[in-house]
């Protein structure tokens, strides 16, 4: 009997991916259906559905669930869900599709068939309402708001049968593990209390410290990378992965860390997104999610600890997974150690602070990055990456 946390909703995992042996026939059949193109966020959501990360969803949401998730973080079946998962379509194309009709969902960039959806509902949403509720702003300078406001006006709802996981299983071989697979790995390790540490960046010492706090109080740690489309200027996944690999190899006890990644695309919805990130980590088998400063935030749209507070504002029992809320971490030259404001009594000038912008400047100028900020092995990998960028520029 598994001692792992139950999937969200309390049932079993619901991966929507058709078994491999049945896919070729279904793709041929899908060729004959009306094709609806997906933007990159929708493709990511489809792959999350395919792998079972969005259990218990069975497809893209209808109007009642869209509204319930936007305003009350709850679907019509009473299950907690903090961000609507929807599929948008241009009005003229939507007009040609009948209720009950099957459509082929295709990658809007490549045209490759990804899934078949049975359309149960067509509806128009109030995009400003979604943005106000989910992002707490309607400012289109916010990258998540921009995408919602730019999406076409009609949403198509209905159950989905996924036929592809795109390039992810090949591109991220050894990292692309579905929820059923991470659960099997946790069980094989005898873990039941597992923390997820999400990252879309290389891990510096502050991240290492967060991860190790989690390991101190759990059986093991899942370092879980965001593999979906990133913001310009983010470190590419392969560079990030090799930096994280070298950190884990040199500074973590063997058998305490499992690495994986999933195809989620960041919405930068701050606190609401922290809840979604927790929800799907529960599906991966995690009991805890490390939530640091400004989790899933962007710019100055959210307070640094809004993502901590929101876990207290949701109804009890909404999620089984719990946040590990940790303050800003830093190296203190007086403590001669990593610390937070809870454990270091000294003042700001004793503490090492390097902003992301300053760090990029240091790499660009080949300045020495302090080893109190980042491990030598990680600095070397990042310096080589930035040197290559400079040559290419
Ligand atoms: Zn100190």
Boltz pocket constraint, residues with backbone or C-beta under 6 A from the ligand:
constraints:
  - pocket:
      binder: B
      contacts: [[A, 332], [A, 333], [A, 334], [A, 335], [A, 336], [A, 339], [A, 343], [A, 344], [A, 345], [A, 346], [A, 350]]
      max_distance: 6.0
